[in-house]
Amino acid sequence: MKKKMTMRAMQGALVALMAVAMGTASSQAQSSAPDAPKPIASAAAPVADSTAKPEFRDRYPRYKIGAGDQFDVTFDLSPEFNQTVTVQPDGYVTMRGVGDLHVQGQTVPELQQTLRTVYGKILNDPIIAVVLKDFEKPYFVADGQVGKPGKYELRGDMTLTEAIAVAGGFQDSAKHSQVLLFRKVNDQWTEAKLFNVKEMQKTGNLKEDPFLHPGDMLFVPKSAFSKFKQFIPSGNVGTYIKPY
């Protein structure tokens, strides 16, 4: 009897092992099958794309040094190198002890690292601080069918719709649904993006309302209807809008 019980136990264990083996083989076959459906990536955890283009939603871009900017450079351990310099029109500055350096386009942290590298050749582990003294104030440009086209100071966080309001709002001839926002990506490229401000205002959904960067330009085009309304006789406006 004891032997029978042992044999039954062994048979049960063998069946269990076979079931596990069959399940493993089945899952391997499914994963290796050419027609096997691939899992759909979750929207909550998108895969990072290292080649993605710069996005308009970056709210806190670092200021980049430009021609005419002035900054103080201080050396904690070597005060004899302390100096105030102005960026020349070609983007260069003349630094005491190391000569000319091209600094245009660098952020303050980048410039500090550049100076540490250069002065590290004549000083032992220099501690350097850079403080901007005079620089171009952040601005944006509004053009096209807005009340007051022009260049405006960019103070704090400002969205596209807020910038349009600052520039006097839309003119009657404006095409609200095709507002263009131009943003300089680098010295060679400017990115343009189209925004349907009319839809944003109609639905009250401002999630797509981008924050402006210094140097951005918004352009409000002219409505197609506005090109023809000057030729419409006043008595026939209703007929033109609702023809019979």
C-alpha positions as CSV (number, residue, x, y, z in Angstrom):
1,M,0.0,0.0,0.0
2,K,2.8,2.3,0.9
3,K,4.5,1.6,-2.4
4,K,1.2,2.4,-4.3
5,M,1.0,5.7,-2.6
6,T,4.6,6.5,-3.5
7,M,3.9,5.6,-7.2
8,R,0.8,7.8,-7.3
9,A,2.8,10.7,-5.8
10,M,5.5,10.3,-8.4
11,Q,2.9,10.2,-11.2
12,G,1.3,13.4,-9.8
13,A,4.7,15.2,-9.7
14,L,5.5,14.1,-13.2
15,V,2.2,15.4,-14.5
16,A,2.8,18.8,-12.8
17,L,6.3,19.0,-14.3
18,M,4.9,18.3,-17.8
19,A,2.3,21.0,-17.4
20,V,5.0,23.6,-16.4
21,A,7.2,22.5,-19.3
22,M,4.3,22.8,-21.8
23,G,3.4,26.2,-20.5
24,T,7.0,27.4,-20.8
25,A,7.3,26.1,-24.3
26,S,4.0,27.7,-25.3
27,S,5.1,31.1,-24.1
28,Q,8.4,30.8,-25.9
29,A,6.6,29.9,-29.1
30,Q,4.3,32.8,-28.8
31,S,7.2,35.3,-28.2
32,S,9.2,33.9,-31.1
33,A,6.3,33.6,-33.6
34,P,6.5,36.2,-36.3
35,D,2.8,37.0,-36.1
36,A,2.7,37.3,-32.3
37,P,1.2,40.7,-31.3
38,K,3.6,43.0,-29.6
39,P,2.7,44.7,-26.3
40,I,1.4,48.2,-26.6
41,A,3.4,50.8,-24.8
42,S,1.6,52.4,-21.9
43,A,0.7,56.1,-22.4
44,A,1.6,56.7,-18.8
45,A,5.2,55.6,-19.3
46,P,6.4,56.7,-22.8
47,V,9.7,55.5,-24.0
48,A,12.4,58.2,-24.0
49,D,13.5,59.4,-27.4
50,S,17.0,60.7,-27.3
51,T,16.6,62.2,-30.9
52,A,13.4,64.2,-30.1
53,K,13.4,67.8,-31.2
54,P,13.3,70.6,-28.7
55,E,9.8,71.0,-27.3
56,F,8.0,74.3,-26.8
57,R,6.9,73.3,-23.2
58,D,10.4,73.9,-21.7
59,R,9.6,76.7,-19.3
60,Y,13.0,77.5,-17.9
61,P,15.7,77.9,-20.6
62,R,19.1,79.2,-19.5
63,Y,20.1,82.6,-20.7
64,K,22.8,82.5,-23.4
65,I,25.5,85.1,-23.4
66,G,25.4,87.5,-26.4
67,A,27.4,90.4,-28.0
68,G,27.3,93.5,-25.7
69,D,26.8,91.5,-22.5
70,Q,28.9,92.4,-19.6
71,F,29.9,90.2,-16.7
72,D,32.2,90.0,-13.6
73,V,34.7,87.2,-13.2
74,T,36.0,86.6,-9.7
75,F,38.7,84.2,-8.5
76,D,38.4,83.2,-4.8
77,L,42.0,82.2,-4.5
78,S,43.6,84.5,-7.1
79,P,42.0,87.9,-6.8
80,E,44.6,89.4,-9.1
81,F,42.7,87.8,-12.0
82,N,39.4,89.4,-11.1
83,Q,38.0,91.4,-14.0
84,T,34.9,92.8,-15.7
85,V,34.6,92.1,-19.4
86,T,32.3,93.0,-22.2
87,V,31.5,90.6,-25.1
88,Q,32.6,92.0,-28.4
89,P,30.4,92.0,-31.5
90,D,32.2,88.9,-32.8
91,G,31.5,87.0,-29.6
92,Y,35.0,87.2,-28.1
93,V,36.2,88.5,-24.8
94,T,39.8,89.3,-23.7
95,M,40.7,87.6,-20.4
96,R,43.6,88.6,-18.3
97,G,46.4,86.0,-18.5
98,V,44.8,83.7,-21.1
99,G,43.9,86.1,-24.0
100,D,40.9,85.9,-26.3
101,L,38.1,83.5,-25.7
102,H,34.8,82.9,-27.7
103,V,32.0,82.9,-25.2
104,Q,28.9,83.9,-27.2
105,G,26.1,81.3,-27.0
106,Q,27.3,79.9,-23.7
107,T,25.2,79.8,-20.5
108,V,26.7,81.1,-17.3
109,P,27.4,77.6,-16.0
110,E,29.0,76.7,-19.3
111,L,31.1,79.8,-19.3
112,Q,32.3,79.0,-15.7
113,Q,33.4,75.6,-16.8
114,T,35.2,77.0,-19.9
115,L,37.1,79.5,-17.7
116,R,38.0,76.8,-15.2
117,T,39.4,74.7,-18.0
118,V,41.4,77.5,-19.5
119,Y,42.7,79.0,-16.3
120,G,43.5,75.5,-15.0
121,K,46.5,75.6,-17.3
122,I,48.1,78.4,-15.3
123,L,46.3,78.1,-11.9
124,N,45.9,75.1,-9.6
125,D,42.2,74.1,-9.4
126,P,40.8,77.7,-9.7
127,I,37.5,78.6,-8.1
128,I,35.8,81.0,-10.5
129,A,32.4,82.7,-10.3
130,V,30.7,84.6,-13.2
131,V,28.0,87.2,-12.5
132,L,26.1,88.9,-15.3
133,K,26.0,92.7,-14.9
134,D,24.5,94.0,-18.1
135,F,22.7,91.9,-20.7
136,E,19.9,92.0,-23.2
137,K,16.6,91.9,-21.4
138,P,14.4,89.0,-22.4
139,Y,11.9,89.9,-25.0
140,F,9.4,88.6,-27.6
141,V,8.1,90.0,-30.9
142,A,4.5,90.2,-31.9
143,D,3.7,90.7,-35.6
144,G,0.8,90.4,-38.0
145,Q,-2.8,91.0,-37.1
146,V,-2.4,92.2,-33.5
147,G,-3.4,95.5,-32.0
148,K,0.1,96.8,-31.4
149,P,2.8,94.8,-33.3
150,G,6.3,95.3,-31.9
151,K,9.0,94.1,-29.5
152,Y,7.9,93.5,-25.9
153,E,9.8,92.8,-22.7
154,L,9.3,89.2,-21.5
155,R,8.7,89.4,-17.7
156,G,8.2,86.1,-15.8
157,D,6.2,83.2,-17.2
158,M,4.1,84.3,-20.2
159,T,2.1,82.1,-22.5
160,L,1.2,82.6,-26.2
161,T,-2.3,83.8,-25.5
162,E,-1.1,86.2,-22.8
163,A,1.5,87.6,-25.2
164,I,-1.2,88.3,-27.8
165,A,-3.2,90.2,-25.1
166,V,-0.1,92.2,-24.2
167,A,0.3,93.1,-27.9
168,G,-3.2,94.5,-28.1
169,G,-5.2,91.4,-28.8
170,F,-6.4,90.2,-32.2
171,Q,-7.5,92.6,-34.9
172,D,-10.8,91.9,-36.7
173,S,-8.8,90.7,-39.7
174,A,-6.9,88.1,-37.6
175,K,-7.0,84.4,-38.3
176,H,-7.2,83.0,-34.7
177,S,-6.9,79.4,-35.8
178,Q,-3.4,79.6,-37.4
179,V,-1.1,81.6,-35.1
180,L,2.5,80.9,-35.8
181,L,5.2,80.8,-33.1
182,F,8.8,81.0,-34.2
183,R,11.6,79.9,-31.9
184,K,15.3,79.9,-32.6
185,V,16.8,76.5,-32.0
186,N,20.4,77.4,-32.9
187,D,22.4,79.8,-35.1
188,Q,21.2,77.9,-38.3
189,W,17.7,76.8,-37.5
190,T,14.4,78.3,-36.4
191,E,11.5,76.1,-35.4
192,A,8.0,77.1,-36.3
193,K,4.8,75.7,-34.8
194,L,1.1,76.4,-35.5
195,F,-1.4,76.9,-32.8
196,N,-5.2,77.1,-33.0
197,V,-5.8,79.8,-30.4
198,K,-9.5,80.1,-31.5
199,E,-10.1,76.5,-30.5
200,M,-8.2,76.9,-27.2
201,Q,-10.3,79.9,-26.3
202,K,-13.5,78.3,-27.5
203,T,-13.1,75.1,-25.4
204,G,-11.3,76.8,-22.5
205,N,-8.5,74.2,-22.7
206,L,-5.2,76.0,-22.4
207,K,-3.1,72.8,-22.0
208,E,-1.5,73.5,-25.4
209,D,-0.8,77.1,-24.7
210,P,3.0,77.3,-24.7
211,F,5.2,79.3,-22.5
212,L,7.3,81.8,-24.4
213,H,11.1,81.8,-24.5
214,P,13.3,84.9,-24.8
215,G,13.5,85.9,-28.5
216,D,10.3,84.1,-29.6
217,M,8.2,85.7,-32.3
218,L,4.5,85.2,-32.7
219,F,2.8,86.0,-36.0
220,V,-0.9,86.3,-36.5
221,P,-1.9,85.9,-40.2
222,K,-4.7,87.6,-42.0
223,S,-8.0,85.9,-42.3
224,A,-8.9,84.8,-45.9
225,F,-12.3,86.5,-45.4
226,S,-10.7,89.8,-44.6
227,K,-9.1,89.9,-48.0
228,F,-12.5,90.1,-49.7
229,K,-14.7,92.0,-47.3
230,Q,-13.5,95.3,-48.6
231,F,-15.2,94.4,-51.9
232,I,-18.5,93.5,-50.4
233,P,-21.3,96.1,-50.8
234,S,-22.8,97.0,-47.5
235,G,-26.3,96.1,-48.6
236,N,-25.2,92.6,-49.8
237,V,-23.3,91.4,-46.7
238,G,-26.1,89.2,-45.5
239,T,-26.4,87.6,-49.0
240,Y,-22.7,87.0,-49.1
241,I,-22.6,85.2,-45.7
242,K,-25.8,83.3,-46.3
243,P,-26.4,82.9,-50.1
244,Y,-29.7,81.5,-51.3
